[in-house]
């Protein structure tokens, strides 16, 4: 089962790299596949018969462009939200 997850990780991560390169070359926008490759790679680290690989479970989450980008954007948003703070009055009602 670990080899299946490793194969899924490699295909999705490679697909994300091809999408980024193609969008840069052609100037078109593309949508990365978030989390699937990173989570499959993380599962492969725990399921493959190499005990030392479990210590590197976090690498596929960063190496896969879809997962890495998603985590990066989320981290920036959370830091920005913490610095900005929440509004004191809560959500505002729309003007009448």
RODO-2510 file (C-alpha; in nm, 4 decimals, decimal comma):
residues 96
     n   res          X          Y          Z
     1     x     0,0000     0,0000     0,0000
     2     x     0,2908     0,2331     0,0716
     3     x     0,4165     0,1976    -0,2843
     4     x     0,0741     0,3000    -0,4155
     5     x     0,0790     0,6156    -0,2037
     6     x     0,4351     0,6886    -0,3180
     7     x     0,3280     0,6527    -0,6815
     8     x     0,0286     0,8823    -0,6298
     9     x     0,2547     1,1386    -0,4631
    10     x     0,5054     1,1297    -0,7483
    11     x     0,2393     1,1618    -1,0194
    12     x     0,0500     1,4439    -0,8498
    13     x     0,3680     1,6327    -0,7540
    14     x     0,5031     1,5963    -1,1084
    15     x     0,1663     1,7056    -1,2473
    16     x     0,1740     2,0178    -1,0305
    17     x     0,5252     2,1010    -1,1526
    18     x     0,4131     2,0583    -1,5155
    19     x     0,1110     2,2824    -1,4506
    20     x     0,3308     2,5570    -1,3053
    21     x     0,5859     2,5363    -1,5874
    22     x     0,3132     2,5333    -1,8536
    23     x     0,1352     2,8299    -1,6993
    24     x     0,4621     3,0252    -1,6870
    25     x     0,5514     2,9391    -2,0461
    26     x     0,2073     3,0051    -2,1955
    27     x     0,1031     3,2855    -1,9631
    28     x    -0,2172     3,1042    -1,8711
    29     x    -0,3536     3,0473    -1,5243
    30     x    -0,3685     2,6969    -1,3875
    31     x    -0,5080     2,5318    -1,0784
    32     x    -0,2807     2,3123    -0,8686
    33     x    -0,4129     1,9968    -0,7050
    34     x    -0,3959     2,0795    -0,3329
    35     x    -0,3181     1,8302    -0,0566
    36     x    -0,3645     1,5051    -0,2530
    37     x     0,0008     1,4640    -0,3428
    38     x     0,1305     1,5846    -0,0084
    39     x    -0,1000     1,3622     0,1943
    40     x    -0,0256     1,0600    -0,0253
    41     x     0,3469     1,1208     0,0194
    42     x     0,3036     1,1568     0,3927
    43     x     0,1139     0,8257     0,4083
    44     x     0,3857     0,6613     0,1984
    45     x     0,6488     0,7728     0,4496
    46     x     0,4683     0,5820     0,7247
    47     x     0,3677     0,2756     0,5212
    48     x     0,6824     0,1998     0,3225
    49     x     0,9137    -0,0631     0,4769
    50     x     1,1880     0,1879     0,5562
    51     x     1,1737     0,2869     0,9258
    52     x     1,3951     0,5944     0,8816
    53     x     1,1480     0,7393     0,6301
    54     x     0,8855     0,8062     0,8985
    55     x     1,1053     1,0855     1,0371
    56     x     1,0744     1,2672     0,7029
    57     x     0,6921     1,2652     0,6866
    58     x     0,6763     1,6458     0,6487
    59     x     0,8908     1,6639     0,3331
    60     x     0,6155     1,5590     0,0850
    61     x     0,3877     1,8295     0,2220
    62     x     0,6470     2,0910     0,1303
    63     x     0,7816     1,9266    -0,1861
    64     x     0,4407     1,9028    -0,3512
    65     x     0,3694     2,2456    -0,4965
    66     x    -0,0057     2,2173    -0,4396
    67     x     0,0304     2,1389    -0,0692
    68     x     0,3250     2,3707    -0,0114
    69     x     0,1455     2,6631    -0,1718
    70     x    -0,1725     2,5925     0,0248
    71     x     0,0138     2,5754     0,3561
    72     x     0,2144     2,8871     0,2711
    73     x    -0,0922     3,0942     0,1855
    74     x    -0,2729     2,9694     0,4960
    75     x     0,0249     3,0582     0,7173
    76     x     0,0489     3,4084     0,5684
    77     x    -0,3263     3,4590     0,6171
    78     x    -0,3140     3,3452     0,9802
    79     x    -0,0155     3,5677     1,0595
    80     x    -0,1825     3,8637     0,8859
    81     x    -0,5035     3,7978     1,0776
    82     x    -0,3133     3,7761     1,4084
    83     x    -0,1313     4,1042     1,3414
    84     x    -0,4408     4,2856     1,2190
    85     x    -0,6620     4,1485     1,4958
    86     x    -1,0304     4,0790     1,4830
    87     x    -1,2795     4,3637     1,4690
    88     x    -1,3878     4,4737     1,8172
    89     x    -1,7554     4,4950     1,7383
    90     x    -1,7843     4,1703     1,5511
    91     x    -1,9520     4,1540     1,2109
    92     x    -2,1173     4,4740     1,1038
    93     x    -2,4708     4,4909     0,9744
    94     x    -2,5259     4,6158     0,6216
    95     x    -2,6295     4,9818     0,5846
    96     x    -2,9989     5,0535     0,5248
***
